[in-house]
Amino acid sequence: MEEAKRNPVNFEILYNTYYEKIFRFVYQRVDKKEFAFDITQQVFMNAMLNIKKYEYRGLPFSSWLYRIARNELNQLFRKNSSHRTINIDETDLRYVADEMKVDALEEYSQKLPDVIAELDEDDLQLIEMRFFEKRAFKEIADILDITENNAKVKLYRVLEKMKEAILNK
């Protein structure tokens, strides 16, 4: 990374190391592969242009890239929310429902996709990162630039809000 700060030619190493992870992160959230390619390219362009501003603060370099990707995605969704996609697996839904401690699991699991689709962007990203991408709280905290404890608190508040929404549907 320090080499990339001194000479942009060395940024290629970072690009090759992180491209696939960032692309998958973006592609999980958009409806077309072309958008994922474009946004991922924009993430790396922004990173390369701003690499001199990057400061190591105890977090992995990838966290910085994920934050850039998150900002780029948020910009896209503000312009046109129809590009937003939620990739949900049946197993992931059960995991979410289990975590919510819902008694009538089968009945409420059917309502869960609708409740998830109604979440605001920040809450949705927490659910996606934790349950669909299987990220640890530490990694979620790094990406969102918050403490690990704060990530846990926010997630469990979202789960409570979802549980309430399911019970009221």
Legacy VTK file of the C-alpha trace (Angstrom):
# vtk DataFile Version 3.0
C-alpha trace
ASCII
DATASET POLYDATA
POINTS 169 float
0.000 0.000 0.000
2.810 2.376 0.844
4.316 1.583 -2.566
1.019 2.570 -4.211
1.062 5.866 -2.328
4.518 6.634 -3.699
3.862 5.443 -7.246
0.387 4.847 -8.759
1.814 2.096 -10.979
2.017 -0.041 -7.839
-1.742 0.307 -7.287
-2.184 -2.655 -9.622
-1.180 -5.017 -6.810
-3.968 -3.672 -4.596
-6.417 -3.815 -7.499
-5.577 -7.456 -8.235
-5.768 -8.376 -4.549
-9.151 -6.808 -3.787
-11.040 -6.565 -7.080
-12.983 -9.834 -6.799
-14.077 -9.219 -3.185
-15.261 -5.699 -3.933
-16.995 -6.834 -7.125
-18.909 -9.560 -5.220
-19.874 -7.040 -2.523
-21.270 -4.689 -5.181
-22.875 -7.390 -7.345
-24.835 -8.711 -4.336
-26.603 -5.353 -4.235
-27.349 -4.389 -7.841
-29.679 -5.820 -10.446
-27.279 -5.965 -13.406
-23.749 -7.208 -13.817
-22.887 -4.148 -15.920
-23.682 -1.876 -12.968
-21.509 -4.019 -10.727
-18.582 -3.723 -13.147
-19.045 0.041 -13.485
-19.347 0.668 -9.752
-16.402 -1.575 -8.943
-14.279 0.298 -11.455
-15.389 3.578 -9.876
-14.436 2.273 -6.433
-10.908 1.514 -7.586
-10.629 4.765 -9.495
-11.604 6.691 -6.351
-9.229 4.605 -4.262
-6.344 5.202 -6.649
-7.018 8.941 -6.811
-7.262 9.191 -3.021
-4.658 6.642 -1.944
-2.421 9.392 -0.566
-5.215 10.336 1.861
-5.496 6.787 3.187
-4.184 6.437 6.717
-3.780 3.168 8.544
-5.933 3.311 11.686
-5.780 -0.297 12.781
-8.336 -1.417 10.199
-7.580 -3.470 7.099
-7.190 -1.656 3.778
-10.181 -3.613 2.474
-12.438 -1.806 4.976
-11.550 1.461 3.278
-12.427 -0.041 -0.108
-15.730 -1.425 1.192
-16.615 2.018 2.531
-15.904 3.548 -0.867
-18.048 0.828 -2.479
-20.854 1.449 0.002
-20.772 5.179 -0.812
-20.844 4.496 -4.553
-23.790 2.120 -4.126
-25.659 4.641 -1.998
-25.155 7.260 -4.712
-26.560 4.894 -7.319
-29.562 3.994 -5.161
-30.330 7.635 -4.448
-30.456 8.276 -8.195
-32.491 5.170 -8.972
-33.600 2.719 -6.306
-34.839 0.239 -8.917
-31.235 -0.908 -9.401
-31.219 -2.270 -5.848
-31.299 -6.050 -5.528
-31.567 -8.262 -2.490
-30.187 -11.763 -2.979
-31.907 -13.995 -0.442
-31.423 -17.700 0.069
-34.042 -19.787 1.929
-31.385 -20.941 4.398
-30.399 -17.338 5.083
-34.040 -16.472 5.810
-34.230 -19.251 8.374
-31.068 -17.954 9.996
-32.577 -14.461 10.218
-35.847 -15.835 11.600
-33.971 -17.966 14.145
-31.975 -14.946 15.249
-35.200 -12.967 15.655
-36.504 -15.755 17.944
-39.855 -15.910 16.204
-42.073 -18.703 17.554
-44.132 -19.605 14.455
-41.093 -19.854 12.188
-42.819 -21.218 9.061
-45.638 -18.696 9.130
-43.371 -15.698 9.690
-40.603 -16.832 7.343
-42.992 -16.258 4.452
-43.428 -12.616 5.493
-39.725 -12.041 6.004
-38.762 -11.180 2.383
-41.384 -8.402 2.311
-40.200 -7.003 5.638
-36.584 -7.083 4.474
-37.509 -5.296 1.241
-39.079 -2.473 3.279
-35.949 -1.791 5.350
-34.058 1.440 4.825
-30.667 1.168 3.153
-28.532 1.195 6.317
-30.624 -1.464 8.046
-30.697 -3.591 4.909
-26.917 -3.452 4.605
-26.542 -4.695 8.175
-28.852 -7.641 7.494
-27.103 -8.444 4.220
-23.607 -8.317 5.654
-24.434 -10.389 8.729
-26.836 -13.007 7.401
-26.416 -13.206 3.632
-22.674 -12.555 3.383
-21.888 -14.196 6.741
-19.596 -11.383 7.870
-18.331 -11.234 11.426
-19.335 -8.257 13.561
-15.717 -7.054 13.515
-15.721 -6.920 9.718
-19.125 -5.218 9.617
-17.865 -2.636 12.096
-14.759 -2.028 9.962
-16.824 -1.535 6.807
-19.305 0.793 8.503
-16.568 2.585 10.451
-18.252 1.949 13.811
-17.318 -0.090 16.862
-17.987 -3.800 16.953
-20.361 -3.331 19.882
-22.240 -0.625 17.977
-22.602 -2.989 15.001
-24.144 -5.623 17.301
-26.515 -3.140 18.929
-27.645 -1.760 15.564
-28.200 -5.227 14.141
-30.286 -6.400 17.069
-32.372 -3.227 16.923
-33.051 -3.912 13.254
-34.025 -7.497 14.101
-36.444 -6.242 16.763
-37.941 -3.777 14.276
-38.331 -6.591 11.736
-39.927 -8.883 14.309
-42.424 -6.194 15.205
-43.221 -5.619 11.524
-43.761 -9.341 10.956
-46.028 -9.702 13.948
-48.114 -6.735 12.737
-48.518 -7.992 9.145
LINES 1 170
169 0 1 2 3 4 5 6 7 8 9 10 11 12 13 14 15 16 17 18 19 20 21 22 23 24 25 26 27 28 29 30 31 32 33 34 35 36 37 38 39 40 41 42 43 44 45 46 47 48 49 50 51 52 53 54 55 56 57 58 59 60 61 62 63 64 65 66 67 68 69 70 71 72 73 74 75 76 77 78 79 80 81 82 83 84 85 86 87 88 89 90 91 92 93 94 95 96 97 98 99 100 101 102 103 104 105 106 107 108 109 110 111 112 113 114 115 116 117 118 119 120 121 122 123 124 125 126 127 128 129 130 131 132 133 134 135 136 137 138 139 140 141 142 143 144 145 146 147 148 149 150 151 152 153 154 155 156 157 158 159 160 161 162 163 164 165 166 167 168
